[in-house]
Amino acid sequence: MYRKFGRAVRYESGLIVRSDEAGEATDDGESFACYPIAHSVDLPQIDAAPLEHTVREIDSLALPPLMIERLVVSEGIAEHQFGDRRWRETTRRVHVSIACRTIRALVDLGDFDLDDVRAIAEALPSARDERHAPPRIRLAPNVAAALLPSLVGVAPPNIRLWQSAAGFDGNGEPIDECPITAPPWPNVYRPSYRSRPVRAPFHLRATCDVTTIEDDLPRAIALLAPPDGLILRVLCVDGDEVFPTTVRVARID
């Protein structure tokens, strides 16, 4: 049996919503059942001030001609129980879609650090027509993070993918460092008590023999669409020029 007790505060569509939930799931290998349970959530209250500050900061960046099409900011705390194991985790998430004329930049963050959002908001108004991708391009951290899951199983030969050690998985097992080459993955992901856990790699990072970053290369600072395998549609900054382009990843240094 797995049990989850969660508390969250979330901003979306101009509203801040607080929610508590408690639920459990049973799984005997053949049948899976889940249901909410009547149980008080014994977790600390979440201070909404950091979330509200983050929302105000993002709103302040969206000056005309920019427009925020969607903004979701959340913070949560959850306690899990699986058999005799108990563990607690906290999360912060930001999803923002910023549009300027016909261009839409998508940003997903795992904390309230808005440096990437500021850089994108500053560059977007200067964006011009679509161009062919430069032969070589740098990826900003938020773009590289979005690409990493697409590299699992198909990474170029000069790249090694790793799972970093941190926290616990959906069954309360420690997440240890290990190379990510082929399934079965060592840990399981459980997005909710309402779904069965699935094997998945965690905390992906890529390593490479080439570690020098050439700072004069054009830089992809934002996704303009979700990654399509190894194809990225990005907002690129090259000196004073800003333009959308589509990059097909063939080699990574």
N, C-alpha and C positions, 0 to 999 in steps of 0.2 A: 504493500500500500504506500502511496505517495500522497503527502499533504502539503498544501501551500497556503500561507497566510500573507496577504499583501496589502500595502497601503501606497497610494499614489496621488500626486497632484499633477494636473495636465492643463495646458492652455491650448485652445483651438477655437477658431471662428469667433474670437472676441470674448470667450468665456473661460473662466478657470473652474475646473471641476475637481473635487476631491472624491476619491473612491476607496473603499475597503472591500476586500474579498477574502473568502476562505473556501477551500474546496479540496476534494480528495479524489484519487483515482485508484482503481484496482486493475491489475493486469496479471493473468495467469499464463500468458504466452499464447493463448488461443482467443480469449475474449477480453475486451477492454471496456471498462465502465467508469464514468466520472459524474460527479454531482456536487453542487454547493453544499456546504455544511453550516449549521447554526453554531457559530463559534465566534467569540469576541476576538478581535485582532489585537494582540498584545504587542504592539510595535510603537515606537516613538512617533509623535506627530512630526510631519514634514513642514519645515519653515518655508513658506512660499516666496519669501523675499528674494532669494537668488533667481528663482524662475521669473518673477515679475520684472526684476532688473534686466534679465536677458531679453525678455519680450520688448521692453522699452528701448533697449540698445538696438535691437534689430529694426524696430519701427523707425528709429531715428536715422538709420542708414538708407531707408527707402525713399529718398527725395526724388521728385520728378526729374527725368522721365521714368524712374524706376517704380515698380509696383510689386508689392508682395502678393502673390497669388495664393500661397498657402503657407501657414506657419503653425507648427506643432512643437511645443516645448513641454517636456515632462520630467519628473523626478519621482523615483519610487524606491521603496524598501520592501524586501520580502524575506520571510523565513520559510525554509523548506524542511521537510521531514521525509526520509525514505528509510523504512526499517528503523534501525537504531541510530541512524545518522541524522544530525540536525546541523544546518548551516544558514547563514544570513548573507544577503547581498544587497548592494545599493546600485542604482542606475540613474544616469542622466542621458537624455536624448534631445536632439534638436533636428527637426526637418524643416527646411525653408526652401521655397520656390520663389526666385526673384526674376521678374520679367522686365525687359526693356525692348519696346517695339515688338519684333517678331522673335526675339531670343529669350530663352528661359533657362536660367541656371539653377541646378539642383544641388543642395548641400545637405549631407547627413553627418551629424557629429555625435560623438559619444561623451561629450562634456559641454560645459558652457563657455568654452574659449572661442571667441568670435573673430580671431585674427583672419581666418579664411573668408568669413562673410564680409568683413571690411574690405579686404583686397578685391573681392568680386564686385562689391557695390561700387568701388572706386573705378574699376575698369569697364564695367558694362556700358555706361553711357557713351564710351568712345568706340564701341564695337562697330565694325564696318561689314562689308559683304563677305560671304563665304570664300575661303581660299583652299587650295590644295595643302595637304599637311606638309610641314617641313620634313626633310629627310630624317632629322633627329630632333627630339623634343624632351624637355624635362616634365615630370609630373609633380604637381603640388601634392602634399601629403593626403589631402582628402580625395584626390583623384586616384592616387596609387592605392589607397585603402580600398576603394570601390573595385579596383581591378583584381586585387589579390584572390578573391574566391574563384574568378574565372581562370586562374592559373593552375588550380588544383588538377593534376593529372595531365596537363598540357603545357606546363611551364617550358620556356625555351631551355635548351641544354645547358646554358651557362648560369641558370638560376636554380637555387635550392630553396624550397619552401619549408618553413618550420612552424610548429605550434609552440608558442611561448608558454611558460609555466605561470599560472595565476588562477587562484580560486578553485571552485568545484564545478563539476558538470551536473547534468540533470538527475543523476543518481547519487550525488554526494561524493563521487570519486574525485580525488585530486586531479587537476589538469596539469600534467607534467610536460616538460619540453621534450619534443621528439620531431624527427623529420616527417614531412608530409609528402608521401610518394604515391601510395595507392591504398584503397580500402582493403580491409575494414579499418575504420578509424578507431583510435583507442578510447574515445570518450563519446558520450551521448548528449544531445541537445534536447531540452524540454521547454518549448516556448510557453507552455501553459499546462495547468493540470488537466485541461480539456483535450489534450492530444497526447498520443503515444510518443515517447522519446525516440529520436532517430540518431544514428551514428553520424557525427560531424566533426571536422577539425575546428579548433578554437584558436583565437588570438594569433592569426596568421601574420607571418613576417617573411620577407624574402631576403636572401643573402646572395652575394655575388663576388667573384674574384676582383672585379673592377669596382673600386670604391670611390674614385675621384668623380665629382660632379662638376661638369663644365658650366659655369655660371652664365656664360654668354649665349647659351642655347635658348631658343624660344621656350616658353613655359605654359603648360596647360594648367589653368588655375581652377577650372570648374567643369563638372559634367553638364552637358546640355540634354542628355538622355541617359537612361540606365545603360550600363555596359551590355553589349551584345557579344558575349564571348570575349574575343580579343580585339573587338572593334569598339573604339571610344569616340563619341562625338563630344568635343570639348570646346571651351573658350580659351583661346591661345593669346598670349601676350608676347610680342616680339619687339623689344625696344619701346617705341611710342605707338606701335600698331597693335590693335586688338581686333580679333576676328574669330568667327567660328570655323572649325575644321573637323574632319573625320580622320582618326588615326587607326591604322591597323598595326597591332603590336607584333613585331617579328623578333626583336632582340631587346633584352633589357640589361643595362649596366647599372 
